[in-house]
């Protein structure tokens, strides 16, 4: 019996995209560096930051957020940006449990 693997999509607001872009720039990381560390495709960050796609694959987005969290922990970020970043992390959340029955 085949099981379907539905891709979880997350809607990301333009404000959340701006927060992640500002943090990336504040940390001095290039788009390519984030893409490489998070193992997402080439130009993923460009499409993400531009808002070209309103809903993104949750797994890739969580990897990008995790890379930014690790970089921010290593370096000192400004006081108000981590508060906004914490809001984005909460919005992205943890993976939801699959509701596939066997």
C-alpha distances in whole Angstrom, upper triangle without the diagonal:
4,7,10,13,16,19,22,25,28,32,34,38,41,43,40,40,44,43,41,43,46,45,44,47,49,48,49,45,44,41,40,41,38,36,36,36,33,31,31,32,35,37,34,37,39,37,36,40,41,38,37,33,34,30,29,26,26,25,28,30,30,31,34,35,35,37,39,40,40,43,45,45,46,49,51,50,52,52,51,48,46,46,44,42,41,40,38,36,36,34,32,31,28,24,23,20,17,16,12,12,9
4,7,10,13,16,19,22,25,28,31,35,37,39,37,36,40,40,38,40,43,42,41,44,46,44,45,42,41,38,37,37,35,32,33,33,30,28,27,28,31,33,31,34,36,33,32,36,37,35,33,30,30,27,25,22,23,22,25,27,27,28,31,32,32,34,36,37,37,40,42,42,44,46,48,47,49,49,48,45,43,43,42,39,38,38,35,33,33,32,29,28,26,22,21,18,15,15,11,12,10
4,6,9,13,15,19,22,25,28,32,34,36,33,33,37,37,35,37,40,39,38,41,43,41,42,39,38,35,35,35,32,30,31,30,27,26,25,26,30,31,28,31,33,31,30,33,34,32,31,27,27,24,22,19,20,19,22,24,24,25,28,29,29,31,33,33,34,37,38,39,41,43,45,43,46,46,44,41,39,40,38,36,35,34,31,30,29,28,25,25,22,18,17,15,11,11,8,9,9
4,6,9,12,15,19,22,25,28,31,33,30,30,34,34,32,34,37,36,35,38,40,39,40,37,36,33,32,33,30,28,29,29,25,24,23,23,27,28,25,28,30,27,26,30,31,28,27,24,24,20,19,16,17,17,19,21,22,23,25,27,27,29,31,32,33,35,37,37,39,41,43,41,43,44,42,39,37,37,35,33,33,31,29,28,27,26,23,23,20,17,15,14,10,11,8,11,11
4,6,9,12,16,19,22,25,28,30,27,27,31,31,28,30,34,32,31,35,37,35,36,33,32,29,29,29,26,24,25,25,22,20,19,20,24,25,22,25,27,24,23,27,28,26,25,21,21,18,16,13,13,13,16,18,18,19,22,23,23,25,27,28,29,31,33,34,35,37,39,38,40,40,38,35,34,34,32,30,29,28,26,24,24,22,20,19,17,14,13,12,9,11,9,12,13
4,6,9,13,16,19,22,25,27,24,24,28,28,26,28,31,31,30,33,35,34,35,32,31,28,28,29,26,23,25,25,21,20,19,20,23,24,20,23,25,22,21,24,25,23,22,18,18,14,13,10,11,12,14,16,17,18,20,21,22,24,26,27,28,31,32,33,35,36,38,36,38,38,36,33,32,32,30,28,27,26,23,22,22,20,17,18,16,13,12,12,9,10,10,13,15
4,6,10,13,16,19,22,24,21,21,24,25,22,24,28,27,26,29,31,30,31,28,27,24,24,25,22,20,22,22,18,17,15,16,20,20,17,19,21,18,17,21,22,19,19,15,15,11,10,7,8,9,11,12,13,15,17,18,19,21,23,24,25,27,28,30,32,33,35,33,34,35,33,30,29,29,27,24,24,23,20,19,20,17,15,15,14,11,11,12,10,13,13,16,18
4,7,10,13,16,19,21,18,18,22,22,20,23,26,25,24,28,29,29,30,27,27,23,24,25,21,20,22,21,18,18,16,17,21,20,17,19,21,18,16,19,21,18,18,14,13,10,8,6,6,8,10,11,11,14,15,16,17,20,21,21,24,26,26,27,30,31,32,30,32,32,30,27,26,26,23,21,21,20,17,16,16,14,11,12,11,8,8,10,10,12,13,17,19
4,7,9,13,16,18,15,15,19,19,18,20,23,23,22,25,27,27,28,25,25,21,23,24,20,19,21,21,17,18,15,16,19,18,15,16,18,15,13,16,17,14,14,11,10,6,5,5,5,9,10,9,11,14,15,15,17,19,20,21,23,25,25,27,29,30,31,29,30,30,28,25,24,24,21,20,20,18,15,15,15,12,10,12,12,11,11,14,13,15,17,20,23
4,6,10,13,14,12,12,16,16,15,17,20,20,20,23,25,25,26,24,23,20,22,23,19,18,21,21,17,18,16,17,20,19,15,15,17,15,12,14,16,13,14,10,8,5,5,6,6,9,10,8,10,13,13,13,16,18,18,19,21,23,23,25,27,28,28,26,27,27,24,22,21,20,18,16,16,14,12,12,12,9,7,10,11,11,11,15,15,17,19,23,26
4,7,10,12,10,11,14,15,14,16,19,19,20,22,24,25,26,24,24,21,23,24,20,20,23,23,19,20,18,19,21,19,15,15,17,14,11,13,14,10,12,9,6,4,6,9,9,13,13,10,13,16,15,14,18,20,19,20,23,24,24,26,28,28,29,26,26,26,23,21,21,20,17,16,17,14,11,13,13,9,9,12,14,14,15,18,18,20,22,26,29
4,7,8,6,7,10,11,11,13,15,16,16,19,20,21,23,21,21,18,21,21,18,18,21,21,18,19,17,18,19,17,14,13,14,12,9,10,11,8,11,9,6,6,7,10,10,13,13,10,12,15,13,12,16,17,16,17,21,21,21,23,26,25,25,22,23,23,20,17,18,17,14,13,14,12,9,11,12,8,8,12,15,15,17,20,21,23,25,29,32
4,5,5,6,9,10,11,12,14,16,17,19,20,21,23,22,21,19,22,23,20,20,24,23,20,22,20,21,22,19,16,15,15,13,10,10,11,8,11,10,7,9,11,14,14,17,16,13,15,18,16,15,18,20,18,19,22,22,21,24,27,26,25,22,22,22,19,16,17,16,13,13,15,12,10,13,13,10,11,14,18,19,20,23,24,26,29,32,35
4,5,5,6,9,10,10,12,14,15,16,18,20,21,20,19,17,21,22,19,19,23,23,21,23,20,21,21,18,16,14,13,12,10,8,8,7,10,11,9,11,13,16,16,19,17,14,17,19,16,15,19,20,18,19,23,22,21,24,26,25,25,21,21,21,18,15,17,17,13,13,16,13,11,15,16,13,14,17,21,22,23,27,28,30,32,35,38
4,5,5,6,9,10,10,12,14,15,16,18,20,19,20,18,22,22,19,20,24,23,21,24,22,23,23,20,18,15,16,15,12,10,11,10,14,14,12,14,15,18,17,20,19,15,17,19,16,15,18,19,16,18,21,21,19,22,24,23,22,18,17,18,14,12,14,13,9,11,13,11,9,13,14,12,13,17,20,22,23,27,29,31,33,37,40
4,5,5,6,9,10,11,12,14,15,17,18,18,18,16,20,20,17,18,21,20,18,21,19,20,21,18,16,13,14,14,10,9,12,10,14,13,11,12,13,15,14,17,15,12,13,15,13,11,15,16,13,14,18,18,16,19,22,21,20,17,17,17,14,11,12,12,8,8,10,8,6,9,11,9,10,13,17,18,20,24,26,28,30,34,37
4,5,5,6,9,10,11,12,14,15,17,15,15,13,17,17,14,15,19,18,16,19,16,17,18,15,13,10,11,10,7,6,8,7,11,11,10,12,11,14,14,16,14,11,13,15,12,11,15,15,13,15,18,17,16,20,22,21,20,17,17,18,16,13,14,14,11,10,13,12,9,12,14,12,12,15,18,20,22,25,27,29,31,35,37
4,5,5,6,8,10,10,12,14,15,15,15,14,17,18,15,17,20,20,18,21,19,20,20,17,15,12,12,13,10,7,9,10,13,14,13,15,15,18,18,20,17,14,16,17,14,13,17,16,13,16,19,17,16,19,21,20,19,15,15,16,14,11,13,14,10,10,13,12,10,13,16,14,15,18,21,23,25,29,30,32,35,38,41
4,5,5,6,9,10,10,12,14,14,15,14,18,18,15,17,20,19,18,21,19,21,21,18,16,13,14,15,12,10,12,13,16,17,15,17,16,18,17,19,17,14,15,16,13,11,14,14,11,13,16,15,13,16,18,17,16,12,12,13,10,7,9,10,7,6,10,10,8,11,13,12,13,16,19,21,24,27,29,32,34,38,40
4,5,5,6,9,10,11,12,11,12,11,15,14,11,13,16,15,14,17,16,17,17,15,13,10,12,13,10,8,12,12,15,15,15,15,14,16,15,16,14,11,12,13,9,8,11,11,8,10,13,12,11,15,16,15,15,12,13,15,13,9,10,12,9,7,10,11,8,10,13,12,12,15,17,19,22,26,27,30,32,36,38
4,5,5,6,9,10,11,10,10,9,13,13,11,13,16,16,15,17,16,17,16,14,13,9,10,12,9,6,10,11,14,15,16,17,16,18,17,18,16,13,15,15,11,11,14,13,10,13,15,13,13,16,18,16,16,13,14,16,14,11,13,15,12,10,14,14,12,14,17,16,15,18,21,23,25,29,30,33,35,39,41
4,5,5,6,9,10,10,11,12,15,15,13,16,19,18,17,20,19,21,20,17,16,13,13,15,13,10,13,14,18,19,19,20,19,21,20,21,19,16,17,17,14,13,15,14,11,13,15,13,12,16,17,14,14,10,11,13,11,8,11,13,10,10,14,14,12,15,17,17,17,20,23,25,28,31,33,36,38,41,44
4,5,5,6,9,9,11,12,15,14,12,15,17,16,15,19,18,20,20,18,16,13,15,17,14,12,15,16,20,20,20,20,19,21,19,20,18,15,15,15,12,10,12,11,8,10,12,10,8,12,13,11,11,8,9,11,11,7,8,11,10,8,11,13,11,13,16,16,16,18,21,23,26,29,31,34,37,40,42
4,6,5,6,5,7,8,11,10,8,12,14,13,13,16,16,17,16,15,14,10,12,15,13,11,14,16,18,19,20,20,18,20,19,19,16,14,15,14,10,10,12,10,7,10,11,9,9,13,13,12,12,10,12,15,14,11,12,15,13,11,14,16,13,14,18,18,17,19,21,23,26,30,31,35,36,40,42
4,5,5,6,7,9,12,12,11,14,16,16,16,19,18,19,18,16,16,12,13,16,14,12,15,17,19,21,22,23,21,23,22,22,19,17,18,17,14,14,16,13,11,13,15,11,11,15,15,13,13,11,12,15,15,12,13,16,15,13,17,18,16,17,21,21,20,23,25,27,30,33,35,38,40,43,46
4,5,8,10,12,15,14,13,17,18,17,18,21,21,22,21,20,19,15,17,19,17,15,18,20,23,24,24,25,23,25,24,24,21,19,20,19,15,15,16,14,11,13,14,10,9,13,13,10,10,7,8,12,12,9,11,14,14,12,16,17,16,17,21,21,21,23,25,28,31,34,36,39,41,45,47
4,6,9,11,14,11,11,15,16,14,16,19,19,21,20,19,18,15,17,20,18,16,19,21,24,24,25,25,23,24,23,23,20,18,18,17,14,13,14,11,9,11,11,7,7,10,10,7,8,7,10,13,14,11,12,15,15,13,16,18,17,17,20,21,20,22,24,26,30,33,35,38,40,43,45
4,7,10,12,10,11,14,15,14,16,19,19,20,19,18,18,14,16,19,18,16,19,21,23,25,25,26,24,25,24,24,21,19,20,18,15,15,16,13,11,14,13,10,10,14,12,10,12,11,13,17,17,14,15,19,18,16,19,21,19,20,23,24,23,25,27,28,32,35,37,40,42,45,47
4,7,8,6,7,10,11,11,12,15,15,16,15,15,14,12,13,16,15,14,17,19,21,22,23,24,21,22,22,21,18,17,17,15,12,13,14,10,9,12,12,9,11,14,13,12,14,13,15,19,19,15,16,19,18,16,19,21,18,18,22,23,21,23,24,26,29,32,34,37,39,42,44
4,5,5,7,9,10,11,12,14,14,14,12,11,12,9,11,14,14,12,15,18,19,20,22,23,20,21,21,21,17,16,18,16,12,14,15,12,11,15,15,12,14,17,16,15,17,16,18,22,21,18,19,22,20,18,21,22,20,20,24,24,22,24,25,27,30,33,34,37,39,42,44
4,5,5,6,9,10,11,12,11,11,9,8,8,6,7,11,10,10,12,15,16,17,19,19,17,18,18,18,14,14,16,14,10,13,15,12,11,15,16,13,15,19,18,18,20,18,20,23,22,19,19,22,20,17,21,22,18,19,22,22,19,22,24,24,27,30,31,35,36,39,41
4,5,5,6,9,10,10,10,9,7,8,9,8,9,12,13,13,15,17,18,19,21,21,18,19,19,18,15,15,17,14,12,15,16,12,13,17,16,14,17,20,19,19,21,20,23,26,25,22,22,25,23,20,23,24,21,21,25,24,22,24,25,25,28,31,32,35,36,39,41
4,5,5,6,8,10,10,11,10,11,11,10,12,15,14,15,17,19,20,21,23,22,19,19,20,18,15,15,16,13,10,13,13,10,11,14,13,11,14,17,15,16,19,18,21,24,24,20,20,23,22,19,22,23,20,20,24,23,21,23,24,24,28,30,31,35,36,39,40
4,5,5,6,8,8,10,10,10,9,8,11,13,12,12,15,17,18,18,20,19,16,16,16,15,11,11,12,9,7,10,10,7,8,11,11,10,13,15,15,15,18,17,20,22,22,18,18,21,19,16,18,20,17,16,20,20,17,19,20,21,24,27,28,31,33,36,37
4,6,5,6,5,6,7,8,7,7,10,11,11,12,15,16,17,17,19,18,15,14,15,13,10,11,12,9,8,11,12,9,11,14,14,13,16,18,18,19,22,20,23,26,25,21,21,24,22,18,21,22,18,18,21,21,18,20,20,20,24,26,27,30,31,34,36
4,6,5,7,8,8,11,10,10,13,15,15,16,19,20,20,20,22,21,18,17,17,15,12,13,14,11,10,13,13,10,12,15,14,14,17,19,18,19,22,22,25,27,27,23,23,26,24,21,23,24,21,20,24,23,20,22,22,22,25,27,28,32,32,35,36
4,5,8,11,12,13,12,12,15,17,16,17,20,21,22,21,23,22,18,17,16,14,11,12,12,9,8,11,10,7,10,12,11,11,14,15,15,16,20,19,23,25,25,21,20,23,22,19,20,22,19,18,21,21,18,20,19,20,23,26,27,30,31,34,35
4,6,9,11,12,10,10,14,15,13,15,18,19,19,18,20,18,14,13,13,10,7,9,9,5,5,9,8,6,9,11,11,12,15,16,16,18,21,20,23,25,24,21,20,22,21,17,19,20,17,15,19,18,15,17,16,16,20,22,23,27,28,31,32
4,7,9,12,10,11,14,15,14,17,19,20,20,19,21,19,15,13,13,11,8,11,11,8,8,12,11,10,13,15,15,15,18,20,20,21,24,24,27,28,28,24,23,26,24,21,22,23,20,18,22,21,18,19,18,18,21,23,23,27,27,30,31
4,7,9,6,9,12,12,11,14,16,16,16,15,17,15,12,11,12,10,6,9,11,8,8,12,12,11,14,16,16,17,19,21,22,23,25,24,27,29,28,24,23,25,23,20,22,22,19,18,21,20,16,18,18,17,20,22,23,26,26,30,31
4,6,5,9,10,10,11,14,15,16,15,14,17,16,13,12,14,12,9,11,14,12,11,15,16,15,16,19,20,20,22,24,24,25,28,26,29,31,30,26,26,28,26,23,25,25,21,21,24,22,19,21,21,20,23,25,25,28,28,32,33
4,5,8,9,10,11,13,14,16,15,15,18,18,15,15,17,16,12,14,17,14,13,17,18,16,17,21,21,20,22,25,25,25,28,26,28,31,30,26,26,29,26,23,26,26,23,23,26,24,21,24,24,24,26,29,28,32,32,35,36
4,5,5,6,8,10,11,12,11,12,16,16,14,15,17,16,13,13,17,15,13,16,18,16,17,20,21,20,22,25,25,25,27,25,27,29,28,24,25,27,24,22,25,25,21,22,25,23,20,23,24,24,26,29,29,32,32,36,38
4,5,5,6,9,10,11,10,10,13,13,10,11,13,13,9,10,13,12,10,13,15,14,15,18,19,18,20,23,24,24,26,24,25,28,26,22,23,25,22,19,22,22,18,18,21,19,17,20,21,20,23,25,26,28,29,33,34
4,5,5,6,8,10,10,11,13,14,11,13,14,14,11,10,13,12,9,11,14,12,12,16,17,16,17,21,21,21,22,20,22,24,23,19,20,22,19,16,19,19,16,17,20,18,16,19,21,21,24,27,27,30,31,35,37
4,5,5,6,9,9,11,13,14,13,15,17,17,14,13,16,16,13,15,18,16,16,19,21,19,20,24,24,23,25,22,24,26,24,21,22,24,21,19,22,22,18,20,22,21,19,22,24,24,26,29,30,33,34,37,39
4,6,5,6,5,7,10,11,10,12,15,16,13,12,16,16,13,15,18,17,17,20,22,21,22,25,26,26,27,24,26,27,25,22,23,24,21,19,22,21,18,19,22,19,17,21,22,22,24,27,27,30,31,35,37
4,6,5,7,7,8,9,8,11,12,14,11,9,13,13,10,12,15,15,14,17,19,19,19,22,24,23,24,22,23,24,22,19,19,21,17,16,18,17,14,15,18,16,14,17,19,19,22,25,25,28,29,33,35
4,5,8,9,10,12,11,14,15,17,14,12,15,15,12,13,16,15,14,17,19,18,18,22,23,22,23,20,20,22,20,17,18,19,16,15,18,17,14,16,19,16,15,19,21,22,24,28,28,31,33,36,39
4,5,8,10,12,12,16,17,19,16,14,18,18,15,16,20,19,18,21,23,22,22,26,27,26,26,23,23,25,23,19,21,22,19,18,21,20,17,19,21,19,18,22,24,24,26,30,30,32,34,38,40
4,5,6,9,10,13,15,17,15,13,17,18,15,16,20,20,18,21,24,23,23,26,28,27,27,24,24,26,23,20,21,22,18,17,20,18,15,18,19,16,16,20,22,22,24,27,27,29,31,35,37
4,6,9,10,13,16,18,16,14,18,19,17,18,22,21,21,24,26,25,26,29,30,30,30,27,28,29,27,23,25,25,22,21,23,22,18,21,22,19,18,22,24,23,25,28,28,29,31,34,37
4,6,7,10,13,15,13,12,16,17,16,17,20,21,20,23,25,25,26,28,30,30,31,28,28,29,27,24,24,25,21,20,22,20,17,19,20,17,16,19,21,20,21,24,24,26,27,31,33
4,7,10,12,15,14,12,16,18,16,17,20,21,20,22,25,25,25,28,30,30,30,27,27,28,25,22,23,23,19,19,20,18,15,17,18,14,14,17,19,19,20,23,23,24,26,30,32
4,7,9,12,12,10,13,15,15,15,18,20,20,21,24,25,25,27,29,30,30,27,28,29,26,23,23,23,20,18,20,17,14,16,16,13,11,15,16,15,16,19,19,21,22,26,29
4,6,9,8,7,10,12,12,13,15,17,17,19,21,22,23,25,27,27,28,26,27,28,26,22,22,22,19,18,19,17,14,14,16,13,10,13,15,13,15,18,18,20,21,25,28
4,6,6,6,9,10,11,13,15,16,17,19,21,22,23,25,27,28,29,27,29,29,27,24,23,24,21,19,20,19,15,15,16,14,11,13,13,11,13,15,15,18,19,22,25
4,6,5,6,9,10,10,12,14,15,16,18,20,21,22,24,26,27,25,27,27,25,22,21,21,19,17,17,16,13,12,13,11,7,9,9,8,10,13,13,16,18,21,24
4,5,5,6,9,10,11,13,15,15,17,19,20,21,23,25,26,25,27,28,26,23,22,23,21,18,18,18,15,13,14,13,10,10,9,8,11,13,14,17,18,22,23
4,5,5,6,9,10,11,13,14,16,17,19,20,22,23,25,23,25,27,25,22,21,22,20,17,18,18,14,13,16,14,11,12,12,11,14,17,17,21,21,25,27
4,5,5,6,9,10,11,12,14,16,17,18,20,21,23,21,23,23,22,19,17,19,16,13,14,14,11,10,12,11,8,10,11,11,14,17,18,21,23,26,28
4,5,5,6,9,10,10,12,14,15,16,18,20,21,20,22,23,21,18,16,18,16,13,13,13,10,8,11,10,7,8,8,9,12,15,17,20,22,25,27
4,5,5,6,9,10,11,12,14,15,17,19,21,19,22,23,23,19,17,19,18,14,15,16,13,11,14,14,10,11,11,11,15,18,19,23,24,27,29
4,5,5,6,9,10,11,12,14,16,17,19,17,19,21,20,16,15,17,16,12,14,15,12,10,14,14,11,13,13,14,18,20,22,25,27,30,32
4,5,5,6,9,10,10,12,14,15,17,15,17,18,17,14,12,14,13,9,10,11,8,7,10,11,8,10,11,13,17,20,22,25,27,30,32
4,5,5,6,9,10,11,13,14,16,15,18,19,19,16,13,16,15,11,12,14,11,9,12,13,11,11,11,13,17,19,22,25,27,30,32
4,5,5,6,9,10,11,13,15,14,17,19,19,16,14,17,16,12,14,16,14,12,15,16,14,15,15,17,20,23,25,28,30,33,35
4,5,5,6,8,10,10,12,11,14,16,16,12,11,14,13,9,11,14,11,10,14,15,13,15,16,18,21,24,26,30,32,35,37
4,6,5,6,9,10,11,11,13,14,15,12,9,12,12,9,9,12,11,9,12,14,13,13,14,17,20,23,26,29,31,34,36
4,5,5,6,9,11,12,15,16,17,15,12,15,16,12,13,16,15,12,16,18,16,16,16,19,22,25,27,31,33,36,37
4,5,5,6,9,9,13,15,16,13,12,15,16,12,14,17,16,14,18,19,18,19,19,22,25,28,30,34,35,39,40
4,5,5,6,6,10,12,13,10,8,12,13,10,11,15,14,13,16,18,17,18,19,22,25,28,31,34,36,39,41
4,6,7,8,12,13,15,13,10,13,15,12,12,16,16,14,17,19,18,19,19,22,26,28,31,34,36,39,41
4,7,9,13,15,17,15,13,17,18,15,16,20,19,17,20,23,21,22,22,25,28,31,34,37,39,42,43
4,6,10,12,15,13,12,15,17,14,16,19,19,18,21,23,22,23,24,27,30,33,36,39,41,44,46
4,7,9,12,11,10,13,15,13,15,18,18,18,21,23,23,23,25,28,31,34,37,40,42,45,47
4,7,9,7,7,10,12,10,12,15,15,16,18,20,20,21,24,27,30,33,35,38,41,44,46
4,6,6,7,9,11,11,13,15,16,17,19,21,21,23,25,28,31,34,37,40,43,46,48
4,6,6,7,10,11,12,14,15,16,18,20,21,22,25,28,30,34,37,39,42,45,48
4,6,5,7,9,10,11,13,15,16,17,19,20,23,27,29,32,35,37,40,43,46
4,5,5,6,9,10,11,12,14,15,16,18,21,24,27,30,33,35,38,41,44
4,5,5,6,9,10,10,12,14,15,16,19,22,24,28,30,33,36,39,41
4,5,5,7,9,10,11,13,15,15,18,22,24,27,30,32,35,38,41
4,5,5,7,9,10,11,13,14,18,21,23,26,29,31,34,37,40
4,5,5,6,9,10,11,12,15,18,21,24,27,29,32,35,38
4,5,5,6,9,10,10,13,17,19,22,25,28,31,34,36
4,5,5,6,9,10,13,16,18,22,24,26,29,32,35
4,5,5,6,8,12,15,17,20,23,25,28,31,34
4,5,5,6,9,12,15,18,21,23,26,29,32
4,5,5,8,12,13,17,19,22,25,28,30
4,5,9,11,13,16,19,21,24,27,30
4,7,9,11,14,16,19,22,25,28
4,7,8,12,15,17,20,23,26
4,6,9,12,15,18,21,23
4,6,9,12,14,17,20
4,6,9,12,15,17
4,6,9,11,14
4,6,9,11
4,6,10
4,7
4
